[in-house]
Amino acid sequence: MVDTVEISRVNIRDSLSVDVSVWMEHPDDMDFRPALSISGTTFTISSLSNGSPLASVDLDETQMEAVVRDQAAELRVKFHVQGMHGRLKDIHPIIADGKAKKLATANWKTTLDVTFE
């Protein structure tokens, strides 16, 4: 189950690109099915499972032009899990090369259609 969704950055590359951090409640949770919509100038990511809004951001004029032109947006998602991807207090070095271990994060990129309300 999705705990929180944070929109960290909105860019224009070839189309509108939205960077999102998704915090899941448990490592076995796989229920993140996003739907994208625009109402006025507000870009909203909602859950396709139950229809609840997860995150929203206001778009400027050039970002609106790009999303209206393409009728789609690129979603770049970085998944985190509560209890696994917090701030590391103790850094455990890898003795062979002297670098600190990092927790694995899953990244996901997709292009989704945008509905206009």
Order of alpha helices (4+ residues) and beta strands (2+ residues): beta-beta-beta-beta-beta-alpha-beta-beta-beta-beta
